[in-house]
Amino acid sequence: MASWRARLAEASNDCTLQRAGAGCGKGTVYTLGKGGFDPTQPMTRECDCSGFVAWAIGIPRELPPGSDQWLATDNYWQGGSPVADGLFGRVAPGQAQPGDLYVYPDAEGRQGHIGIITRIDAVGKPTHVVHCSLGNFRTHGDAVQETEAGVFVRNLNSHIMRVDYGALRALFDGAPSAPPASDTSGVAERLRHELLRDDPTLRRVVAEHLVLHPSGARVAGCAAVQDGLNYLAPRYPEYYVDLGTKRRNRGSYGPKTVRALKHFQAAHNIQPDGLIGHDTALALDAALLAYDANQLDSTPPECQHPLPSHRPSRRRAGDVVDYRPKPTTISAPRAADRRGR
């Protein structure tokens, strides 16, 4: 199977447009932090905007893989740093062409967004883009759509960026697929608890490349955080996140998760905003390690609000449940007892 470097050797504007179009109609689910890790494979079922663009270009979003250098909206917007400067060059609005990127960065707590320009008007201004978004998913049931470019046109911070395929090829000509085994990332060392340490999205959060925001939909990295909060809940019931029957809402970043996070953040002197950022991820990791250490020395106190059982209830809708205490029944003495035996 071809490597990502072989894919990059063939990358071009036309190829990017072709791959982007092929990503439509797949029923993609928008999930922050997912998709774009391996451009040699078909596009993943779950994806976000940066992952989709990386996959369409033909490069992995962690570039090169294993480097802990990520291409998110801010990185495309500023030209490619920290991977390298000059990988994407800014283009004036009247000089756009299909295959260019339309992108705006994170700002004021709102996530940035990126898409691929597919159509321009007579004066070279973008009119349509293909992009992966939560709005597309909610409206069409498929996160990848070609739409009008209004969401980018209305954002005053939007840049049109052109992919420099030659610069990408020159930078990674002969680049290893991953760092040597002895080269370990400092970020991986910093998340040590088994519930968190292997999650690639949380590694990006700890590296301050990403902050996770509630969306009401599935967000990569959120499931591990929910697992961590629920792991602590027998001692701290306010951290509990109800994930529904058979944990079907695991990974969905909604108000229940936000409420539990705010309790956790307040208890650890972190601004209680309900977001999953660098400080919150590290504090949760430390709390999990401390909890495990305490478990070795003592049995945790009983939870005042025990977590609900995952066993299915036998009650049916409309059943009337009598919670009154049952009267104590005292059996009449047997005849032998009345005779004094």
Backbone hydrogen bonds in HBPLUS format (Angstrom, degrees):
<---DONOR---> <-ACCEPTOR-->    atom                        ^
c    i                          cat <-CA-CA->   ^        H-A-AA   ^      H-
h    n   atom  resd res      DA  || num        DHA   H-A  angle D-A-AA Bond
n    s   type  num  typ     dist DA aas  dist angle  dist       angle   num
A0006-ALA N   A0003-SER O   3.14 MM   3  5.22 122.0  2.49  95.8 109.6     1
A0007-ARG N   A0003-SER O   3.07 MM   4  6.44 153.1  2.15 146.3 154.0     2
A0008-LEU N   A0004-TRP O   2.88 MM   4  6.13 152.0  1.96 142.8 150.3     3
A0009-ALA N   A0005-ARG O   3.00 MM   4  6.25 144.0  2.14 139.7 148.8     4
A0010-GLU N   A0007-ARG O   3.12 MM   3  5.45 144.7  2.25 104.9 114.7     5
A0011-ALA N   A0008-LEU O   3.07 MM   3  4.92 155.8  2.13 101.2 108.9     6
A0016-THR N   A0012-SER O   2.91 MM   4  6.14 155.2  1.97 150.1 156.8     7
A0017-LEU N   A0013-ASN O   3.03 MM   4  6.34 161.9  2.06 154.5 158.5     8
A0018-GLN N   A0014-ASP O   2.95 MM   4  6.15 157.6  2.01 146.4 153.0     9
A0019-ARG N   A0015-CYS O   2.91 MM   4  6.12 164.8  1.94 152.2 155.8    10
A0020-ALA N   A0016-THR O   2.87 MM   4  6.00 158.1  1.92 148.6 155.4    11
A0021-GLY N   A0017-LEU O   2.95 MM   4  6.12 161.8  1.99 147.9 152.4    12
A0022-ALA N   A0018-GLN O   3.02 MM   4  6.25 146.5  2.14 141.1 150.7    13
A0023-GLY N   A0019-ARG O   3.12 MM   4  6.39 124.1  2.45 138.1 151.5    14
A0023-GLY N   A0020-ALA O   3.07 MM   3  5.21 142.2  2.22  98.8 110.0    15
A0024-CYS N   A0021-GLY O   3.19 MM   3  5.58 161.6  2.23 109.0 114.6    16
A0143-ALA N   A0028-THR O   2.84 MM 115  5.22 167.1  1.86 135.0 139.4    17
A0029-VAL N   A0045-ARG O   2.87 MM  16  6.17 166.8  1.89 162.1 165.9    18
A0047-CYS N   A0029-VAL O   3.04 MM  18  6.41 154.2  2.11 157.4 162.9    19
A0031-THR N   A0047-CYS O   2.88 MM  16  5.27 159.4  1.92 124.6 131.6    20
A0034-LYS N   A0031-THR O   3.15 MM   3  5.73 157.2  2.21 142.4 141.1    21
A0220-ALA N   A0032-LEU O   2.68 MM 188  5.37 137.1  1.86 141.2 154.1    22
A0048-ASP N   A0034-LYS O   3.03 MM  14  5.80 125.0  2.35 152.1 140.6    23
A0061-ARG N   A0036-GLY O   2.79 MM  25  5.49 152.1  1.87 144.8 153.0    24
A0041-GLN N   A0038-ASP O   3.22 MM   3  5.85 168.6  2.23 118.8 122.3    25
A0052-PHE N   A0048-ASP O   2.95 MM   4  6.10 155.9  2.01 152.3 159.0    26
A0053-VAL N   A0049-CYS O   3.10 MM   4  6.34 162.2  2.13 149.3 153.2    27
A0054-ALA N   A0050-SER O   2.99 MM   4  6.18 166.0  2.01 151.1 155.1    28
A0055-TRP N   A0051-GLY O   2.98 MM   4  6.12 162.7  2.01 146.8 151.9    29
A0056-ALA N   A0052-PHE O   2.90 MM   4  6.13 158.2  1.95 149.6 155.9    30
A0057-ILE N   A0053-VAL O   2.92 MM   4  6.15 160.9  1.96 154.0 158.5    31
A0058-GLY N   A0054-ALA O   2.93 MM   4  6.09 150.2  2.02 146.5 155.3    32
A0059-ILE N   A0054-ALA O   3.02 MM   5  5.29 161.8  2.05 150.1 149.4    33
A0071-LEU N   A0061-ARG O   2.80 MM  10  5.19 148.6  1.90 151.4 161.1    34
A0063-LEU N   A0069-GLN O   2.81 MM   6  5.75 137.3  1.99 156.8 167.8    35
A0067-SER N   A0064-PRO O   3.10 MM   3  5.70 149.2  2.20 147.8 147.4    36
A0075-ASN N   A0072-ALA O   2.97 MM   3  5.27 121.2  2.33 104.3 119.3    37
A0076-TYR N   A0072-ALA O   3.08 MM   4  6.45 158.9  2.13 161.3 167.3    38
A0077-TRP N   A0073-THR O   2.95 MM   4  6.09 163.7  1.98 153.4 158.5    39
A0078-GLN N   A0074-ASP O   3.02 MM   4  6.22 143.4  2.16 141.9 150.1    40
A0080-GLY N   A0075-ASN O   2.73 MM   5  4.98 140.3  1.89 162.8 155.4    41
A0079-GLY N   A0076-TYR O   3.18 MM   3  5.28 164.7  2.20 106.4 110.3    42
A0087-LEU N   A0079-GLY O   2.96 MM   8  5.77 127.9  2.24 171.0 173.2    43
A0088-PHE N   A0079-GLY O   3.18 MM   9  4.56 149.5  2.28 121.9 121.2    44
A0083-VAL N   A0080-GLY O   2.97 MM   3  5.77 123.3  2.30 142.8 141.6    45
A0084-ALA N   A0080-GLY O   3.21 MM   4  5.32 163.0  2.24 108.9 113.7    46
A0164-ASP N   A0087-LEU O   2.87 MM  77  5.32 163.0  1.90 160.3 154.6    47
A0089-GLY N   A0162-ARG O   2.90 MM  73  5.10 153.9  1.96 145.5 145.1    48
A0162-ARG N   A0089-GLY O   2.67 MM  73  5.10 162.9  1.70 145.9 150.6    49
A0091-VAL N   A0160-ILE O   2.76 MM  69  5.36 156.9  1.81 155.0 155.3    50
A0095-GLN N   A0092-ALA O   2.85 MM   3  5.37 164.2  1.88 125.4 129.7    51
A0100-ASP N   A0097-GLN O   3.05 MM   3  5.90 160.4  2.09 148.8 150.9    52
A0099-GLY N   A0117-ILE O   2.81 MM  18  5.41 159.9  1.84 147.7 152.3    53
A0117-ILE N   A0100-ASP O   2.81 MM  17  5.47 163.8  1.84 160.6 165.3    54
A0101-LEU N   A0161-MET O   2.73 MM  60  5.01 176.1  1.73 163.4 161.9    55
A0161-MET N   A0101-LEU O   2.81 MM  60  5.01 160.4  1.85 143.4 150.1    56
A0102-TYR N   A0115-GLY O   2.96 MM  13  5.34 164.0  1.98 139.9 144.7    57
A0115-GLY N   A0102-TYR O   2.92 MM  13  5.34 149.4  2.01 148.6 158.4    58
A0103-VAL N   A0159-HIS O   2.99 MM  56  5.47 167.0  2.00 159.6 163.9    59
A0159-HIS N   A0103-VAL O   2.76 MM  56  5.47 161.5  1.79 161.0 164.6    60
A0104-TYR N   A0113-HIS O   3.01 MM   9  5.65 157.8  2.06 159.4 165.6    61
A0113-HIS N   A0104-TYR O   3.03 MM   9  5.65 147.3  2.14 143.6 152.3    62
A0107-ALA N   A0110-ARG O   2.97 MM   3  5.35 156.5  2.03 147.8 155.3    63
A0110-ARG N   A0107-ALA O   2.90 MM   3  5.35 162.8  1.93 119.0 124.4    64
A0116-ILE N   A0130-VAL O   2.96 MM  14  5.33 169.6  1.97 147.8 150.3    65
A0130-VAL N   A0116-ILE O   2.87 MM  14  5.33 155.6  1.93 146.0 151.8    66
A0118-THR N   A0128-HIS O   2.93 MM  10  5.57 169.2  1.95 132.8 136.4    67
A0119-ARG N   A0128-HIS O   3.46 MM   9  5.07 161.7  2.50 126.4 123.6    68
A0127-THR N   A0119-ARG O   2.89 MM   8  5.60 173.4  1.89 138.4 139.0    69
A0128-HIS N   A0119-ARG O   3.40 MM   9  5.07 163.1  2.43 129.7 127.6    70
A0121-ASP N   A0125-LYS O   2.80 MM   4  5.44 150.4  1.88 145.6 153.7    71
A0124-GLY N   A0121-ASP O   3.09 MM   3  5.34 163.8  2.12 115.6 116.4    72
A0149-ALA N   A0127-THR O   2.90 MM  22  5.21 145.0  2.02 126.1 124.9    73
A0129-VAL N   A0147-THR O   2.90 MM  18  5.66 156.6  1.96 159.2 167.0    74
A0147-THR N   A0129-VAL O   2.82 MM  18  5.66 152.0  1.90 169.5 171.5    75
A0131-HIS N   A0145-GLN O   3.02 MM  14  5.86 157.0  2.07 155.9 155.3    76
A0145-GLN N   A0131-HIS O   3.11 MM  14  5.86 158.9  2.16 158.6 158.1    77
A0133-SER N   A0143-ALA O   3.00 MM  10  5.20 152.3  2.08 132.7 134.0    78
A0137-PHE N   A0133-SER O   3.18 MM   4  6.46 156.5  2.24 139.6 145.8    79
A0138-ARG N   A0134-LEU O   2.91 MM   4  6.19 159.4  1.95 153.7 158.7    80
A0139-THR N   A0135-GLY O   2.99 MM   4  6.11 150.9  2.08 146.0 153.9    81
A0140-HIS N   A0136-ASN O   2.77 MM   4  5.69 167.9  1.79 155.7 159.6    82
A0141-GLY N   A0137-PHE O   2.79 MM   4  4.52 138.8  1.96 122.9 130.6    83
A0152-PHE N   A0149-ALA O   2.97 MM   3  5.63 139.2  2.14 120.2 130.5    84
A0153-VAL N   A0149-ALA O   2.99 MM   4  6.18 162.6  2.02 152.1 157.6    85
A0154-ARG N   A0150-GLY O   2.90 MM   4  5.91 162.6  1.93 156.3 158.4    86
A0155-ASN N   A0152-PHE O   3.19 MM   3  5.30 142.8  2.34 100.2 110.6    87
A0158-SER N   A0155-ASN O   3.13 MM   3  5.62 167.3  2.15 119.8 121.7    88
A0168-LEU N   A0164-ASP O   3.08 MM   4  6.43 157.0  2.14 151.3 158.0    89
A0169-ARG N   A0165-TYR O   2.95 MM   4  6.17 162.1  1.98 148.9 153.5    90
A0170-ALA N   A0166-GLY O   2.89 MM   4  6.06 158.5  1.93 147.7 154.1    91
A0171-LEU N   A0167-ALA O   2.95 MM   4  6.01 154.0  2.02 144.2 151.0    92
A0172-PHE N   A0168-LEU O   3.12 MM   4  6.27 156.2  2.18 147.9 153.3    93
A0173-ASP N   A0169-ARG O   2.91 MM   4  5.61 105.2  2.48 142.8 154.5    94
A0175-ALA N   A0172-PHE O   2.98 MM   3  4.77 172.0  1.99 116.6 115.8    95
A0183-ASP N   A0180-PRO O   2.94 MM   3  5.41 155.5  2.00 115.2 123.1    96
A0190-ARG N   A0187-VAL O   2.94 MM   3  5.16 133.8  2.16 102.3 115.4    97
A0196-LEU N   A0193-HIS O   3.01 MM   3  5.65 151.4  2.09 118.6 126.5    98
A0197-ARG N   A0193-HIS O   2.90 MM   4  5.72 169.7  1.91 172.4 174.7    99
A0199-ASP N   A0196-LEU O   3.13 MM   3  5.74 170.1  2.14 125.4 128.0   100
A0203-ARG N   A0199-ASP O   3.15 MM   4  6.45 144.4  2.28 146.7 157.0   101
A0204-ARG N   A0200-PRO O   3.21 MM   4  6.51 144.8  2.34 138.1 146.3   102
A0204-ARG N   A0201-THR O   3.07 MM   3  5.12 121.6  2.43  94.9 109.3   103
A0205-VAL N   A0201-THR O   2.97 MM   4  6.35 146.8  2.08 142.7 152.8   104
A0206-VAL N   A0202-LEU O   2.92 MM   4  6.14 162.6  1.95 150.0 152.9   105
A0207-ALA N   A0203-ARG O   3.03 MM   4  6.17 142.3  2.18 136.0 146.4   106
A0209-HIS N   A0204-ARG O   2.93 MM   5  5.29 166.9  1.94 164.2 160.0   107
A0208-GLU N   A0205-VAL O   2.94 MM   3  5.07 155.7  2.00 106.9 112.8   108
A0212-LEU N   A0276-ILE O   2.95 MM  64  4.96 166.1  1.97 143.9 141.5   109
A0276-ILE N   A0212-LEU O   3.12 MM  64  4.96 167.5  2.14 141.0 144.5   110
A0215-SER N   A0253-TYR O   3.10 MM  38  5.88 134.8  2.31 144.7 156.3   111
A0216-GLY N   A0253-TYR O   2.81 MM  37  5.19 161.1  1.84 143.7 139.2   112
A0253-TYR N   A0217-ALA O   2.96 MM  36  5.84 166.6  1.98 145.1 140.9   113
A0219-VAL N   A0251-GLY O   2.95 MM  32  5.96 155.8  2.01 163.4 159.2   114
A0222-CYS N   A0219-VAL O   3.02 MM   3  5.59 158.8  2.07 134.3 140.9   115
A0225-VAL N   A0221-GLY O   3.38 MM   4  6.65 155.2  2.45 143.2 149.8   116
A0226-GLN N   A0222-CYS O   2.85 MM   4  6.15 160.5  1.89 157.2 162.7   117
A0227-ASP N   A0223-ALA O   2.91 MM   4  6.16 157.5  1.96 147.9 154.3   118
A0228-GLY N   A0224-ALA O   2.97 MM   4  6.21 150.8  2.06 141.6 149.5   119
A0229-LEU N   A0225-VAL O   2.89 MM   4  6.20 161.7  1.93 155.9 160.1   120
A0230-ASN N   A0226-GLN O   2.92 MM   4  6.10 166.5  1.94 154.2 157.9   121
A0231-TYR N   A0227-ASP O   2.92 MM   4  6.01 136.3  2.11 138.1 150.1   122
A0232-LEU N   A0228-GLY O   3.25 MM   4  6.54 141.2  2.41 141.6 150.2   123
A0232-LEU N   A0229-LEU O   3.15 MM   3  5.29 129.2  2.42  97.6 110.1   124
A0233-ALA N   A0229-LEU O   3.12 MM   4  6.25 121.1  2.49 135.5 151.2   125
A0235-ARG N   A0232-LEU O   3.09 MM   3  5.92 146.2  2.21 125.0 132.3   126
A0236-TYR N   A0232-LEU O   2.99 MM   4  6.00 156.4  2.05 142.1 148.3   127
A0239-TYR N   A0236-TYR O   2.94 MM   3  5.85 169.7  1.95 130.7 134.2   128
A0240-TYR N   A0237-PRO O   3.14 MM   3  5.47 165.8  2.16 112.4 116.8   129
A0249-ASN N   A0243-LEU O   2.93 MM   6  4.86 159.4  1.97 161.5 156.6   130
A0247-ARG N   A0244-GLY O   2.99 MM   3  5.01 146.4  2.11 132.7 125.3   131
A0248-ARG N   A0245-THR O   3.12 MM   3  6.01 150.0  2.21 125.1 129.2   132
A0250-ARG N   A0247-ARG O   3.11 MM   3  5.44 162.1  2.15 116.8 117.6   133
A0252-SER N   A0249-ASN O   3.01 MM   3  5.48 166.4  2.02 134.8 137.7   134
A0258-VAL N   A0254-GLY O   3.04 MM   4  6.31 159.1  2.09 151.6 158.3   135
A0259-ARG N   A0255-PRO O   2.89 MM   4  6.00 159.5  1.93 146.0 150.9   136
A0260-ALA N   A0256-LYS O   3.14 MM   4  6.35 164.2  2.17 144.5 148.3   137
A0261-LEU N   A0257-THR O   2.89 MM   4  6.07 160.6  1.93 151.5 157.4   138
A0262-LYS N   A0258-VAL O   2.92 MM   4  6.14 155.2  1.98 150.8 157.1   139
A0263-HIS N   A0259-ARG O   3.17 MM   4  6.49 155.1  2.24 147.5 153.4   140
A0264-PHE N   A0260-ALA O   3.02 MM   4  6.32 160.6  2.06 149.2 154.6   141
A0265-GLN N   A0261-LEU O   2.74 MM   4  5.96 166.6  1.76 157.9 161.5   142
A0266-ALA N   A0262-LYS O   2.94 MM   4  6.01 165.4  1.96 147.6 151.7   143
A0267-ALA N   A0263-HIS O   3.13 MM   4  6.29 153.3  2.21 143.8 150.8   144
A0268-HIS N   A0265-GLN O   3.02 MM   3  5.12 143.9  2.16 100.6 111.6   145
A0270-ILE N   A0265-GLN O   2.87 MM   5  4.73 169.2  1.89 143.7 142.6   146
A0273-ASP N   A0271-GLN O   2.81 MM   2  5.78 127.9  2.09 116.1  99.9   147
A0281-ALA N   A0277-GLY O   2.97 MM   4  6.11 168.4  1.98 162.9 166.1   148
A0282-LEU N   A0278-HIS O   3.12 MM   4  6.31 166.4  2.14 153.3 156.9   149
A0283-ALA N   A0279-ASP O   2.91 MM   4  6.01 156.2  1.97 146.0 153.3   150
A0284-LEU N   A0280-THR O   2.92 MM   4  6.06 157.3  1.97 149.6 155.5   151
A0285-ASP N   A0281-ALA O   3.02 MM   4  6.23 157.7  2.07 145.1 151.3   152
A0286-ALA N   A0282-LEU O   2.97 MM   4  6.22 160.9  2.01 148.6 153.2   153
A0287-ALA N   A0283-ALA O   2.87 MM   4  6.07 154.5  1.94 146.2 153.7   154
A0288-LEU N   A0284-LEU O   2.94 MM   4  6.14 154.9  2.01 150.6 156.5   155
A0289-LEU N   A0285-ASP O   3.08 MM   4  6.36 159.0  2.13 148.7 154.1   156
A0290-ALA N   A0286-ALA O   2.93 MM   4  6.14 158.8  1.98 149.1 155.0   157
A0291-TYR N   A0287-ALA O   2.89 MM   4  6.01 152.1  1.97 142.9 150.9   158
A0292-ASP N   A0288-LEU O   3.02 MM   4  6.26 161.2  2.05 148.3 152.5   159
A0293-ALA N   A0289-LEU O   3.01 MM   4  6.24 154.1  2.08 143.8 151.3   160
A0294-ASN N   A0290-ALA O   2.93 MM   4  6.16 155.1  1.99 148.5 154.7   161
A0295-GLN N   A0291-TYR O   2.98 MM   4  6.19 142.2  2.12 143.3 154.0   162
A0296-LEU N   A0293-ALA O   3.27 MM   3  5.52 139.6  2.44  99.5 109.5   163
A0297-ASP N   A0294-ASN O   3.02 MM   3  5.29 139.8  2.19 103.6 114.8   164
A0298-SER N   A0294-ASN O   3.00 MM   4  6.19 149.5  2.09 158.4 167.0   165
A0319-ASP N   A0316-ARG O   3.03 MM   3  5.68 162.3  2.06 142.2 143.2   166
A0337-ASP N   A0334-ARG O   2.96 MM   3  5.21 120.6  2.32 100.3 115.4   167
A0338-ARG N   A0334-ARG O   3.03 MM   4  6.46 149.7  2.12 149.7 158.9   168
A0339-ARG N   A0335-ALA O   3.10 MM   4  6.42 133.1  2.33 140.7 152.9   169
A0339-ARG N   A0336-ALA O   3.20 MM   3  5.16 132.5  2.43  91.3 104.1   170
A0341-ARG N   A0336-ALA O   3.19 MM   5  5.75 156.9  2.25 162.1 155.5   171
A0340-GLY N   A0337-ASP O   2.94 MM   3  5.14 156.4  2.00 105.0 111.9   172
